[in-house]
Amino acid sequence: MACPWCEAVVMHAGWLTPLAPGPADNQLPVVARDAVQAAYWAAVNAGKPLADYLQTAEGKPFANIWAAATVRSADQHVTNNPM
């Protein structure tokens, strides 16, 4: 999986540290974070849109995962489709 902060490939080490670097041929599946799922999480757990959550101290580490347009679209989806 790609590290969300540095975008380097890392492998789960079975709860051991340090994480092992991925193979050179990079044939590992890539995990993509779903902006709509994150927007629902932000609405329910943080009580605010994802765009606002990404401006908080807790959300800043995730701010570069999605483009601003993707975040706006995810927030709009949540607004149009409440749980």
Beta strands, then each sheet from edge to edge (+ up, - down):
strand 1: 10-11
strand 2: 20-21
sheet 1: 1+ 2-
end
